[in-house]
Amino acid sequence: MPLAVCPDNGLAMYRNFSKPEIKTLKGLLATPEYQQLRSADTPYYRAYWLMDRLGDPLDQRLWVLQQASWESDMNPVRKRRYQEEFEQGARGYSRPEPPQDDLGWIATQLRAANALRELEKFDEALQLLDSTPRESLD
């Protein structure tokens, strides 16, 4: 689903925001960096950027970044940049300690392997697949 975007300030509406977050958002949206994102990047990527600045959990940010890469299927240069950023972010996503569910972590690692495949880094993709423990899926 496409994200709703405010036509005035370019805010990608990916969730409801608290009052303190709205105050922070006003400052973020006014930055030259965000204004550059408005012209060069997708709504999902802008949401990802905002999520990072608001301190949203990494797994949620990566899911939004994945969707940004799908928005970029017709723009190979941008898609490549998003996939490279996704793969790097997935490397920083630590596997939860038991007894926590690690399904989200496993899915992220598998998506990162797919990003590597699409980036034509086949050996790295295979290595990531082989090194991702999946026994908890049994």
N, CA, C and O atoms as CSV, one atom per row, in Angstrom:
chain,resi,resn,atom,element,x,y,z
A,1,MET,N,N,0.840,-1.185,0.000
A,1,MET,CA,C,0.000,0.000,0.000
A,1,MET,C,C,0.883,1.246,0.000
A,1,MET,O,O,1.855,1.321,0.752
A,2,PRO,N,N,0.555,2.196,-0.820
A,2,PRO,CA,C,1.298,3.454,-0.779
A,2,PRO,C,C,1.023,4.201,0.526
A,2,PRO,O,O,-0.056,4.093,1.109
A,3,LEU,N,N,2.008,4.947,0.960
A,3,LEU,CA,C,1.843,5.768,2.154
A,3,LEU,C,C,1.199,7.096,1.782
A,3,LEU,O,O,1.475,7.661,0.724
A,4,ALA,N,N,0.342,7.582,2.662
A,4,ALA,CA,C,-0.183,8.933,2.493
A,4,ALA,C,C,0.950,9.912,2.791
A,4,ALA,O,O,1.738,9.707,3.715
A,5,VAL,N,N,1.017,10.970,2.001
A,5,VAL,CA,C,2.061,11.972,2.167
A,5,VAL,C,C,1.409,13.345,2.225
A,5,VAL,O,O,0.587,13.688,1.376
A,6,CYS,N,N,1.778,14.124,3.224
A,6,CYS,CA,C,1.263,15.483,3.350
A,6,CYS,C,C,1.791,16.314,2.183
A,6,CYS,O,O,3.001,16.368,1.965
A,7,PRO,N,N,0.901,16.962,1.428
A,7,PRO,CA,C,1.377,17.760,0.291
A,7,PRO,C,C,2.134,19.019,0.713
A,7,PRO,O,O,2.904,19.570,-0.074
A,8,ASP,N,N,1.926,19.471,1.929
A,8,ASP,CA,C,2.600,20.696,2.378
A,8,ASP,C,C,4.025,20.453,2.843
A,8,ASP,O,O,4.957,21.098,2.364
A,9,ASN,N,N,4.199,19.520,3.781
A,9,ASN,CA,C,5.541,19.333,4.353
A,9,ASN,C,C,6.210,18.022,3.948
A,9,ASN,O,O,7.361,17.782,4.315
A,10,GLY,N,N,5.511,17.170,3.197
A,10,GLY,CA,C,6.101,15.928,2.715
A,10,GLY,C,C,6.168,14.806,3.724
A,10,GLY,O,O,6.826,13.795,3.477
A,11,LEU,N,N,5.496,14.959,4.869
A,11,LEU,CA,C,5.518,13.907,5.894
A,11,LEU,C,C,4.883,12.637,5.359
A,11,LEU,O,O,3.734,12.640,4.918
A,12,ALA,N,N,5.640,11.556,5.403
A,12,ALA,CA,C,5.122,10.234,5.055
A,12,ALA,C,C,4.398,9.703,6.287
A,12,ALA,O,O,5.018,9.457,7.322
A,13,MET,N,N,3.111,9.531,6.173
A,13,MET,CA,C,2.279,9.129,7.314
A,13,MET,C,C,2.303,7.610,7.468
A,13,MET,O,O,1.487,6.902,6.879
A,14,TYR,N,N,3.239,7.129,8.259
A,14,TYR,CA,C,3.378,5.691,8.438
A,14,TYR,C,C,2.808,5.199,9.759
A,14,TYR,O,O,2.659,3.993,9.957
A,15,ARG,N,N,2.483,6.132,10.679
A,15,ARG,CA,C,1.844,5.778,11.949
A,15,ARG,C,C,1.368,7.059,12.616
A,15,ARG,O,O,1.654,8.161,12.147
A,16,ASN,N,N,0.634,6.899,13.721
A,16,ASN,CA,C,0.244,8.055,14.532
A,16,ASN,C,C,1.436,8.470,15.387
A,16,ASN,O,O,2.221,7.626,15.820
A,17,PHE,N,N,1.568,9.764,15.627
A,17,PHE,CA,C,2.691,10.292,16.377
A,17,PHE,C,C,2.218,10.917,17.682
A,17,PHE,O,O,1.134,11.496,17.751
A,18,SER,N,N,3.046,10.793,18.716
A,18,SER,CA,C,2.745,11.428,19.999
A,18,SER,C,C,3.026,12.928,19.886
A,18,SER,O,O,3.666,13.377,18.936
A,19,LYS,N,N,2.545,13.690,20.857
A,19,LYS,CA,C,2.778,15.140,20.845
A,19,LYS,C,C,4.270,15.483,20.867
A,19,LYS,O,O,4.700,16.352,20.109
A,20,PRO,N,N,5.076,14.823,21.718
A,20,PRO,CA,C,6.517,15.128,21.663
A,20,PRO,C,C,7.139,14.768,20.300
A,20,PRO,O,O,8.023,15.475,19.817
A,21,GLU,N,N,6.679,13.678,19.690
A,21,GLU,CA,C,7.203,13.288,18.383
A,21,GLU,C,C,6.823,14.316,17.316
A,21,GLU,O,O,7.615,14.603,16.417
A,22,ILE,N,N,5.624,14.864,17.415
A,22,ILE,CA,C,5.184,15.876,16.442
A,22,ILE,C,C,6.104,17.090,16.515
A,22,ILE,O,O,6.462,17.666,15.488
A,23,LYS,N,N,6.482,17.472,17.720
A,23,LYS,CA,C,7.406,18.594,17.882
A,23,LYS,C,C,8.757,18.274,17.217
A,23,LYS,O,O,9.329,19.107,16.514
A,24,THR,N,N,9.244,17.068,17.451
A,24,THR,CA,C,10.502,16.640,16.833
A,24,THR,C,C,10.367,16.578,15.315
A,24,THR,O,O,11.265,17.002,14.588
A,25,LEU,N,N,9.238,16.045,14.840
A,25,LEU,CA,C,9.013,15.930,13.403
A,25,LEU,C,C,9.059,17.285,12.710
A,25,LEU,O,O,9.615,17.409,11.619
A,26,LYS,N,N,8.483,18.288,13.331
A,26,LYS,CA,C,8.483,19.625,12.709
A,26,LYS,C,C,9.906,20.075,12.415
A,26,LYS,O,O,10.175,20.634,11.352
A,27,GLY,N,N,10.813,19.837,13.345
A,27,GLY,CA,C,12.211,20.190,13.118
A,27,GLY,C,C,12.850,19.339,12.038
A,27,GLY,O,O,13.591,19.847,11.197
A,28,LEU,N,N,12.566,18.043,12.060
A,28,LEU,CA,C,13.155,17.134,11.072
A,28,LEU,C,C,12.689,17.459,9.656
A,28,LEU,O,O,13.483,17.445,8.716
A,29,LEU,N,N,11.407,17.749,9.512
A,29,LEU,CA,C,10.853,18.013,8.185
A,29,LEU,C,C,11.395,19.306,7.585
A,29,LEU,O,O,11.405,19.471,6.365
A,30,ALA,N,N,11.844,20.214,8.434
A,30,ALA,CA,C,12.372,21.495,7.955
A,30,ALA,C,C,13.842,21.427,7.551
A,30,ALA,O,O,14.368,22.385,6.985
A,31,THR,N,N,14.507,20.320,7.831
A,31,THR,CA,C,15.941,20.235,7.535
A,31,THR,C,C,16.180,20.147,6.025
A,31,THR,O,O,15.351,19.605,5.294
A,32,PRO,N,N,17.307,20.678,5.563
A,32,PRO,CA,C,17.659,20.524,4.146
A,32,PRO,C,C,17.773,19.051,3.737
A,32,PRO,O,O,17.456,18.691,2.603
A,33,GLU,N,N,18.223,18.210,4.660
A,33,GLU,CA,C,18.355,16.782,4.348
A,33,GLU,C,C,16.997,16.168,4.004
A,33,GLU,O,O,16.875,15.439,3.019
A,34,TYR,N,N,15.972,16.465,4.819
A,34,TYR,CA,C,14.650,15.910,4.529
A,34,TYR,C,C,14.084,16.494,3.239
A,34,TYR,O,O,13.440,15.784,2.467
A,35,GLN,N,N,14.318,17.766,3.005
A,35,GLN,CA,C,13.818,18.378,1.780
A,35,GLN,C,C,14.465,17.733,0.553
A,35,GLN,O,O,13.820,17.585,-0.485
A,36,GLN,N,N,15.728,17.355,0.671
A,36,GLN,CA,C,16.398,16.634,-0.415
A,36,GLN,C,C,15.763,15.259,-0.613
A,36,GLN,O,O,15.578,14.811,-1.745
A,37,LEU,N,N,15.431,14.594,0.489
A,37,LEU,CA,C,14.787,13.285,0.398
A,37,LEU,C,C,13.444,13.382,-0.335
A,37,LEU,O,O,13.062,12.466,-1.063
A,38,ARG,N,N,12.745,14.478,-0.142
A,38,ARG,CA,C,11.439,14.659,-0.792
A,38,ARG,C,C,11.557,14.602,-2.301
A,38,ARG,O,O,10.656,14.105,-2.977
A,39,SER,N,N,12.654,15.105,-2.833
A,39,SER,CA,C,12.785,15.126,-4.287
A,39,SER,C,C,13.478,13.884,-4.845
A,39,SER,O,O,13.328,13.576,-6.027
A,40,ALA,N,N,14.230,13.168,-4.014
A,40,ALA,CA,C,15.039,12.068,-4.539
A,40,ALA,C,C,14.598,10.680,-4.083
A,40,ALA,O,O,14.974,9.682,-4.698
A,41,ASP,N,N,13.812,10.604,-3.020
A,41,ASP,CA,C,13.526,9.298,-2.430
A,41,ASP,C,C,12.029,9.030,-2.331
A,41,ASP,O,O,11.201,9.932,-2.460
A,42,THR,N,N,11.714,7.770,-2.100
A,42,THR,CA,C,10.320,7.338,-2.042
A,42,THR,C,C,9.702,7.668,-0.684
A,42,THR,O,O,10.425,7.923,0.279
A,43,PRO,N,N,8.372,7.666,-0.602
A,43,PRO,CA,C,7.711,7.883,0.696
A,43,PRO,C,C,8.141,6.862,1.753
A,43,PRO,O,O,8.337,7.223,2.913
A,44,TYR,N,N,8.289,5.603,1.368
A,44,TYR,CA,C,8.714,4.608,2.356
A,44,TYR,C,C,10.140,4.880,2.831
A,44,TYR,O,O,10.455,4.659,4.000
A,45,TYR,N,N,10.994,5.354,1.942
A,45,TYR,CA,C,12.346,5.676,2.389
A,45,TYR,C,C,12.321,6.870,3.333
A,45,TYR,O,O,13.055,6.886,4.321
A,46,ARG,N,N,11.500,7.858,3.052
A,46,ARG,CA,C,11.374,9.007,3.950
A,46,ARG,C,C,10.849,8.564,5.303
A,46,ARG,O,O,11.285,9.073,6.336
A,47,ALA,N,N,9.909,7.616,5.307
A,47,ALA,CA,C,9.412,7.073,6.583
A,47,ALA,C,C,10.547,6.371,7.323
A,47,ALA,O,O,10.700,6.539,8.532
A,48,TYR,N,N,11.332,5.594,6.607
A,48,TYR,CA,C,12.488,4.910,7.205
A,48,TYR,C,C,13.445,5.919,7.830
A,48,TYR,O,O,13.912,5.713,8.950
A,49,TRP,N,N,13.739,6.989,7.134
A,49,TRP,CA,C,14.638,8.034,7.616
A,49,TRP,C,C,14.083,8.651,8.900
A,49,TRP,O,O,14.814,8.849,9.871
A,50,LEU,N,N,12.787,8.952,8.894
A,50,LEU,CA,C,12.161,9.523,10.088
A,50,LEU,C,C,12.169,8.524,11.245
A,50,LEU,O,O,12.436,8.900,12.387
A,51,MET,N,N,11.882,7.267,10.958
A,51,MET,CA,C,11.886,6.237,11.991
A,51,MET,C,C,13.244,6.146,12.661
A,51,MET,O,O,13.337,5.967,13.875
A,52,ASP,N,N,14.294,6.270,11.865
A,52,ASP,CA,C,15.648,6.229,12.421
A,52,ASP,C,C,15.853,7.389,13.384
A,52,ASP,O,O,16.380,7.195,14.479
A,53,ARG,N,N,15.446,8.588,12.993
A,53,ARG,CA,C,15.633,9.760,13.842
A,53,ARG,C,C,14.744,9.748,15.076
A,53,ARG,O,O,15.094,10.333,16.101
A,54,LEU,N,N,13.599,9.085,14.982
A,54,LEU,CA,C,12.689,8.989,16.128
A,54,LEU,C,C,13.025,7.814,17.038
A,54,LEU,O,O,12.417,7.653,18.097
A,55,GLY,N,N,13.994,6.990,16.628
A,55,GLY,CA,C,14.418,5.873,17.469
A,55,GLY,C,C,13.516,4.661,17.425
A,55,GLY,O,O,13.480,3.881,18.376
A,56,ASP,N,N,12.785,4.490,16.331
A,56,ASP,CA,C,11.937,3.301,16.202
A,56,ASP,C,C,12.812,2.053,16.144
A,56,ASP,O,O,13.971,2.137,15.740
A,57,PRO,N,N,12.281,0.901,16.537
A,57,PRO,CA,C,13.073,-0.337,16.547
A,57,PRO,C,C,13.632,-0.687,15.159
A,57,PRO,O,O,12.993,-0.456,14.133
A,58,LEU,N,N,14.829,-1.244,15.168
A,58,LEU,CA,C,15.528,-1.572,13.928
A,58,LEU,C,C,14.720,-2.506,13.043
A,58,LEU,O,O,14.668,-2.308,11.829
A,59,ASP,N,N,14.091,-3.516,13.620
A,59,ASP,CA,C,13.348,-4.456,12.777
A,59,ASP,C,C,12.214,-3.757,12.034
A,59,ASP,O,O,11.944,-4.073,10.875
A,60,GLN,N,N,11.546,-2.805,12.696
A,60,GLN,CA,C,10.469,-2.060,12.033
A,60,GLN,C,C,11.027,-1.142,10.947
A,60,GLN,O,O,10.430,-1.007,9.880
A,61,ARG,N,N,12.160,-0.518,11.216
A,61,ARG,CA,C,12.788,0.355,10.211
A,61,ARG,C,C,13.193,-0.445,8.981
A,61,ARG,O,O,12.990,-0.006,7.849
A,62,LEU,N,N,13.768,-1.624,9.212
A,62,LEU,CA,C,14.208,-2.440,8.080
A,62,LEU,C,C,13.035,-2.903,7.227
A,62,LEU,O,O,13.149,-2.972,6.004
A,63,TRP,N,N,11.912,-3.219,7.857
A,63,TRP,CA,C,10.730,-3.630,7.091
A,63,TRP,C,C,10.273,-2.491,6.186
A,63,TRP,O,O,9.900,-2.725,5.037
A,64,VAL,N,N,10.300,-1.261,6.693
A,64,VAL,CA,C,9.908,-0.104,5.885
A,64,VAL,C,C,10.927,0.139,4.774
A,64,VAL,O,O,10.548,0.493,3.658
A,65,LEU,N,N,12.208,-0.047,5.065
A,65,LEU,CA,C,13.238,0.089,4.040
A,65,LEU,C,C,13.051,-0.965,2.952
A,65,LEU,O,O,13.256,-0.673,1.774
A,66,GLN,N,N,12.672,-2.161,3.322
A,66,GLN,CA,C,12.391,-3.208,2.330
A,66,GLN,C,C,11.288,-2.743,1.382
A,66,GLN,O,O,11.385,-2.924,0.168
A,67,GLN,N,N,10.244,-2.146,1.944
A,67,GLN,CA,C,9.144,-1.661,1.110
A,67,GLN,C,C,9.593,-0.511,0.202
A,67,GLN,O,O,9.109,-0.375,-0.922
A,68,ALA,N,N,10.523,0.315,0.698
A,68,ALA,CA,C,11.078,1.380,-0.140
A,68,ALA,C,C,11.782,0.786,-1.352
A,68,ALA,O,O,11.711,1.341,-2.449
A,69,SER,N,N,12.465,-0.350,-1.154
A,69,SER,CA,C,13.151,-0.972,-2.297
A,69,SER,C,C,12.134,-1.472,-3.316
A,69,SER,O,O,12.390,-1.426,-4.520
A,70,TRP,N,N,10.986,-1.949,-2.848
A,70,TRP,CA,C,9.942,-2.386,-3.781
A,70,TRP,C,C,9.373,-1.193,-4.552
A,70,TRP,O,O,9.011,-1.320,-5.722
A,71,GLU,N,N,9.296,-0.039,-3.893
A,71,GLU,CA,C,8.822,1.165,-4.587
A,71,GLU,C,C,9.783,1.582,-5.693
A,71,GLU,O,O,9.417,2.351,-6.582
A,72,SER,N,N,10.993,1.083,-5.640
A,72,SER,CA,C,12.048,1.518,-6.558
A,72,SER,C,C,12.355,0.511,-7.649
A,72,SER,O,O,13.413,0.583,-8.275
A,73,ASP,N,N,11.462,-0.413,-7.886
A,73,ASP,CA,C,11.717,-1.437,-8.898
A,73,ASP,C,C,12.021,-0.832,-10.275
A,73,ASP,O,O,12.755,-1.433,-11.060
A,74,MET,N,N,11.473,0.334,-10.572
A,74,MET,CA,C,11.688,0.956,-11.877
A,74,MET,C,C,12.868,1.930,-11.874
A,74,MET,O,O,13.133,2.588,-12.880
A,75,ASN,N,N,13.570,2.021,-10.752
A,75,ASN,CA,C,14.726,2.903,-10.635
A,75,ASN,C,C,15.893,2.078,-10.080
A,75,ASN,O,O,16.102,2.045,-8.868
A,76,PRO,N,N,16.648,1.417,-10.952
A,76,PRO,CA,C,17.684,0.477,-10.501
A,76,PRO,C,C,18.759,1.094,-9.602
A,76,PRO,O,O,19.249,0.429,-8.689
A,77,VAL,N,N,19.126,2.336,-9.842
A,77,VAL,CA,C,20.170,2.962,-9.031
A,77,VAL,C,C,19.676,3.161,-7.604
A,77,VAL,O,O,20.381,2.848,-6.645
A,78,ARG,N,N,18.477,3.675,-7.472
A,78,ARG,CA,C,17.904,3.885,-6.139
A,78,ARG,C,C,17.644,2.550,-5.453
A,78,ARG,O,O,17.916,2.401,-4.262
A,79,LYS,N,N,17.119,1.582,-6.195
A,79,LYS,CA,C,16.849,0.269,-5.610
A,79,LYS,C,C,18.137,-0.348,-5.070
A,79,LYS,O,O,18.148,-0.916,-3.978
A,80,ARG,N,N,19.203,-0.236,-5.826
A,80,ARG,CA,C,20.486,-0.776,-5.381
A,80,ARG,C,C,20.931,-0.108,-4.084
A,80,ARG,O,O,21.391,-0.787,-3.166
A,81,ARG,N,N,20.799,1.201,-3.999
A,81,ARG,CA,C,21.187,1.928,-2.790
A,81,ARG,C,C,20.358,1.464,-1.595
A,81,ARG,O,O,20.895,1.256,-0.507
A,82,TYR,N,N,19.071,1.304,-1.793
A,82,TYR,CA,C,18.201,0.856,-0.703
A,82,TYR,C,C,18.550,-0.569,-0.273
A,82,TYR,O,O,18.583,-0.869,0.921
A,83,GLN,N,N,18.807,-1.438,-1.239
A,83,GLN,CA,C,19.131,-2.819,-0.891
A,83,GLN,C,C,20.468,-2.906,-0.164
A,83,GLN,O,O,20.623,-3.698,0.766
A,84,GLU,N,N,21.423,-2.100,-0.584
A,84,GLU,CA,C,22.710,-2.086,0.123
A,84,GLU,C,C,22.524,-1.601,1.556
A,84,GLU,O,O,23.127,-2.142,2.483
A,85,GLU,N,N,21.696,-0.590,1.734
A,85,GLU,CA,C,21.437,-0.077,3.080
A,85,GLU,C,C,20.673,-1.108,3.921
A,85,GLU,O,O,20.928,-1.256,5.116
A,86,PHE,N,N,19.735,-1.819,3.284
A,86,PHE,CA,C,18.997,-2.867,3.991
A,86,PHE,C,C,19.950,-3.961,4.465
A,86,PHE,O,O,19.902,-4.384,5.619
A,87,GLU,N,N,20.801,-4.404,3.574
A,87,GLU,CA,C,21.727,-5.485,3.919
A,87,GLU,C,C,22.651,-5.069,5.057
A,87,GLU,O,O,22.915,-5.861,5.961
A,88,GLN,N,N,23.138,-3.848,5.021
A,88,GLN,CA,C,23.992,-3.352,6.104
A,88,GLN,C,C,23.212,-3.264,7.419
A,88,GLN,O,O,23.732,-3.619,8.477
A,89,GLY,N,N,21.975,-2.795,7.349
A,89,GLY,CA,C,21.145,-2.721,8.555
A,89,GLY,C,C,20.858,-4.093,9.135
A,89,GLY,O,O,20.838,-4.267,10.353
A,90,ALA,N,N,20.636,-5.066,8.261
A,90,ALA,CA,C,20.358,-6.430,8.719
A,90,ALA,C,C,21.559,-7.012,9.456
A,90,ALA,O,O,21.398,-7.800,10.389
A,91,ARG,N,N,22.762,-6.624,9.037
A,91,ARG,CA,C,23.972,-7.081,9.741
A,91,ARG,C,C,23.999,-6.572,11.182
A,91,ARG,O,O,24.539,-7.230,12.071
A,92,GLY,N,N,23.413,-5.400,11.403
A,92,GLY,CA,C,23.401,-4.814,12.740
A,92,GLY,C,C,22.240,-5.256,13.604
A,92,GLY,O,O,22.127,-4.833,14.754
A,93,TYR,N,N,21.381,-6.097,13.071
A,93,TYR,CA,C,20.200,-6.569,13.787
A,93,TYR,C,C,20.571,-7.862,14.514
A,93,TYR,O,O,20.725,-8.913,13.892
A,94,SER,N,N,20.710,-7.774,15.816
A,94,SER,CA,C,21.125,-8.937,16.613
A,94,SER,C,C,19.968,-9.902,16.820
A,94,SER,O,O,18.816,-9.506,16.992
A,95,ARG,N,N,20.315,-11.168,16.795
A,95,ARG,CA,C,19.314,-12.205,17.037
A,95,ARG,C,C,18.849,-12.121,18.486
A,95,ARG,O,O,19.674,-12.037,19.396
A,96,PRO,N,N,17.533,-12.142,18.710
A,96,PRO,CA,C,17.028,-12.102,20.086
A,96,PRO,C,C,17.464,-13.325,20.881
A,96,PRO,O,O,17.597,-14.423,20.341
A,97,GLU,N,N,17.679,-13.117,22.150
A,97,GLU,CA,C,18.052,-14.219,23.043
A,97,GLU,C,C,16.806,-15.041,23.375
A,97,GLU,O,O,15.727,-14.481,23.568
A,98,PRO,N,N,16.951,-16.369,23.440
A,98,PRO,CA,C,15.820,-17.210,23.855
A,98,PRO,C,C,15.373,-16.798,25.254
A,98,PRO,O,O,16.222,-16.398,26.051
A,99,PRO,N,N,14.155,-16.870,25.579
A,99,PRO,CA,C,13.056,-17.523,24.870
A,99,PRO,C,C,12.310,-16.612,23.904
A,99,PRO,O,O,11.225,-16.974,23.448
A,100,GLN,N,N,12.852,-15.447,23.579
A,100,GLN,CA,C,12.163,-14.571,22.647
A,100,GLN,C,C,12.067,-15.208,21.267
A,100,GLN,O,O,12.939,-15.971,20.851
A,101,ASP,N,N,10.990,-14.877,20.573
A,101,ASP,CA,C,10.768,-15.379,19.228
A,101,ASP,C,C,11.763,-14.718,18.275
A,101,ASP,O,O,11.933,-13.499,18.301
A,102,ASP,N,N,12.410,-15.506,17.449
A,102,ASP,CA,C,13.381,-14.945,16.516
A,102,ASP,C,C,12.905,-14.997,15.063
A,102,ASP,O,O,13.717,-14.876,14.146
A,103,LEU,N,N,11.612,-15.173,14.845
A,103,LEU,CA,C,11.077,-15.250,13.490
A,103,LEU,C,C,11.366,-13.967,12.713
A,103,LEU,O,O,11.743,-14.029,11.543
A,104,GLY,N,N,11.194,-12.804,13.348
A,104,GLY,CA,C,11.469,-11.537,12.673
A,104,GLY,C,C,12.927,-11.417,12.268
A,104,GLY,O,O,13.246,-10.926,11.185
A,105,TRP,N,N,13.812,-11.871,13.151
A,105,TRP,CA,C,15.241,-11.831,12.844
A,105,TRP,C,C,15.555,-12.756,11.667
A,105,TRP,O,O,16.280,-12.372,10.749
A,106,ILE,N,N,15.013,-13.959,11.696
A,106,ILE,CA,C,15.256,-14.910,10.604
A,106,ILE,C,C,14.734,-14.341,9.288
A,106,ILE,O,O,15.427,-14.396,8.272
A,107,ALA,N,N,13.525,-13.796,9.300
A,107,ALA,CA,C,12.958,-13.216,8.083
A,107,ALA,C,C,13.831,-12.085,7.558
A,107,ALA,O,O,14.019,-11.955,6.349
A,108,THR,N,N,14.360,-11.275,8.453
A,108,THR,CA,C,15.230,-10.168,8.044
A,108,THR,C,C,16.508,-10.696,7.411
A,108,THR,O,O,16.970,-10.154,6.407
A,109,GLN,N,N,17.083,-11.744,7.984
A,109,GLN,CA,C,18.303,-12.322,7.413
A,109,GLN,C,C,18.026,-12.914,6.031
A,109,GLN,O,O,18.845,-12.781,5.122
A,110,LEU,N,N,16.887,-13.559,5.875
A,110,LEU,CA,C,16.536,-14.128,4.572
A,110,LEU,C,C,16.289,-13.029,3.544
A,110,LEU,O,O,16.663,-13.172,2.380
A,111,ARG,N,N,15.656,-11.924,3.973
A,111,ARG,CA,C,15.468,-10.779,3.068
A,111,ARG,C,C,16.814,-10.165,2.695
A,111,ARG,O,O,17.014,-9.743,1.556
A,112,ALA,N,N,17.736,-10.115,3.656
A,112,ALA,CA,C,19.070,-9.585,3.369
A,112,ALA,C,C,19.789,-10.482,2.360
A,112,ALA,O,O,20.479,-9.986,1.470
A,113,ALA,N,N,19.629,-11.791,2.497
A,113,ALA,CA,C,20.231,-12.713,1.527
A,113,ALA,C,C,19.637,-12.473,0.144
A,113,ALA,O,O,20.352,-12.518,-0.857
A,114,ASN,N,N,18.346,-12.222,0.086
A,114,ASN,CA,C,17.718,-11.929,-1.200
A,114,ASN,C,C,18.235,-10.605,-1.770
A,114,ASN,O,O,18.460,-10.490,-2.975
A,115,ALA,N,N,18.420,-9.617,-0.909
A,115,ALA,CA,C,18.990,-8.338,-1.377
A,115,ALA,C,C,20.380,-8.572,-1.963
A,115,ALA,O,O,20.714,-8.029,-3.016
A,116,LEU,N,N,21.178,-9.373,-1.285
A,116,LEU,CA,C,22.511,-9.694,-1.809
A,116,LEU,C,C,22.416,-10.404,-3.158
A,116,LEU,O,O,23.209,-10.142,-4.063
A,117,ARG,N,N,21.447,-11.296,-3.285
A,117,ARG,CA,C,21.243,-11.998,-4.565
A,117,ARG,C,C,20.909,-10.995,-5.660
A,117,ARG,O,O,21.465,-11.052,-6.757
A,118,GLU,N,N,19.991,-10.070,-5.353
A,118,GLU,CA,C,19.604,-9.080,-6.352
A,118,GLU,C,C,20.752,-8.124,-6.677
A,118,GLU,O,O,20.811,-7.567,-7.773
A,119,LEU,N,N,21.658,-7.938,-5.723
A,119,LEU,CA,C,22.849,-7.120,-5.959
A,119,LEU,C,C,23.948,-7.912,-6.674
A,119,LEU,O,O,25.045,-7.405,-6.906
A,120,GLU,N,N,23.634,-9.154,-7.016
A,120,GLU,CA,C,24.541,-10.077,-7.709
A,120,GLU,C,C,25.763,-10.423,-6.866
A,120,GLU,O,O,26.844,-10.679,-7.396
A,121,LYS,N,N,25.581,-10.428,-5.556
A,121,LYS,CA,C,26.631,-10.865,-4.632
A,121,LYS,C,C,26.255,-12.273,-4.176
A,121,LYS,O,O,25.912,-12.502,-3.016
A,122,PHE,N,N,26.330,-13.202,-5.117
A,122,PHE,CA,C,25.791,-14.537,-4.917
A,122,PHE,C,C,26.510,-15.316,-3.812
A,122,PHE,O,O,25.866,-16.012,-3.027
A,123,ASP,N,N,27.826,-15.205,-3.748
A,123,ASP,CA,C,28.565,-15.926,-2.706
A,123,ASP,C,C,28.191,-15.415,-1.317
A,123,ASP,O,O,28.016,-16.204,-0.388
A,124,GLU,N,N,28.071,-14.104,-1.179
A,124,GLU,CA,C,27.672,-13.529,0.113
A,124,GLU,C,C,26.245,-13.936,0.471
A,124,GLU,O,O,25.947,-14.219,1.631
A,125,ALA,N,N,25.365,-13.963,-0.527
A,125,ALA,CA,C,23.983,-14.368,-0.281
A,125,ALA,C,C,23.927,-15.814,0.214
A,125,ALA,O,O,23.229,-16.121,1.181
A,126,LEU,N,N,24.660,-16.687,-0.448
A,126,LEU,CA,C,24.688,-18.094,-0.052
A,126,LEU,C,C,25.294,-18.260,1.338
A,126,LEU,O,O,24.808,-19.054,2.144
A,127,GLN,N,N,26.350,-17.513,1.610
A,127,GLN,CA,C,26.981,-17.583,2.933
A,127,GLN,C,C,26.004,-17.129,4.024
A,127,GLN,O,O,25.932,-17.745,5.087
A,128,LEU,N,N,25.256,-16.057,3.764
A,128,LEU,CA,C,24.285,-15.587,4.752
A,128,LEU,C,C,23.172,-16.618,4.940
A,128,LEU,O,O,22.752,-16.878,6.068
A,129,LEU,N,N,22.697,-17.202,3.846
A,129,LEU,CA,C,21.677,-18.249,3.967
A,129,LEU,C,C,22.186,-19.407,4.806
A,129,LEU,O,O,21.498,-19.884,5.708
A,130,ASP,N,N,23.394,-19.854,4.504
A,130,ASP,CA,C,23.957,-20.998,5.226
A,130,ASP,C,C,24.231,-20.693,6.691
A,130,ASP,O,O,24.170,-21.590,7.532
A,131,SER,N,N,24.529,-19.444,7.003
A,131,SER,CA,C,24.870,-19.092,8.387
A,131,SER,C,C,23.668,-18.668,9.225
A,131,SER,O,O,23.810,-18.401,10.419
A,132,THR,N,N,22.493,-18.605,8.615
A,132,THR,CA,C,21.289,-18.210,9.349
A,132,THR,C,C,20.646,-19.458,9.952
A,132,THR,O,O,20.062,-20.268,9.231
A,133,PRO,N,N,20.751,-19.614,11.272
A,133,PRO,CA,C,20.138,-20.784,11.899
A,133,PRO,C,C,18.611,-20.686,11.817
A,133,PRO,O,O,18.016,-19.653,12.122
A,134,ARG,N,N,18.010,-21.779,11.401
A,134,ARG,CA,C,16.560,-21.803,11.226
A,134,ARG,C,C,15.897,-22.907,12.034
A,134,ARG,O,O,14.737,-23.240,11.794
A,135,GLU,N,N,16.622,-23.476,12.988
A,135,GLU,CA,C,16.061,-24.589,13.756
A,135,GLU,C,C,14.812,-24.192,14.537
A,135,GLU,O,O,13.953,-25.034,14.801
A,136,SER,N,N,14.704,-22.916,14.910
A,136,SER,CA,C,13.520,-22.504,15.674
A,136,SER,C,C,12.260,-22.500,14.817
A,136,SER,O,O,11.159,-22.348,15.346
A,137,LEU,N,N,12.399,-22.663,13.513
A,137,LEU,CA,C,11.243,-22.730,12.632
A,137,LEU,C,C,10.591,-24.119,12.665
A,137,LEU,O,O,9.454,-24.283,12.223
A,138,ASP,N,N,11.310,-25.109,13.186
A,138,ASP,CA,C,10.793,-26.487,13.198
A,138,ASP,C,C,9.556,-26.627,14.063
A,138,ASP,O,O,9.003,-27.721,14.177
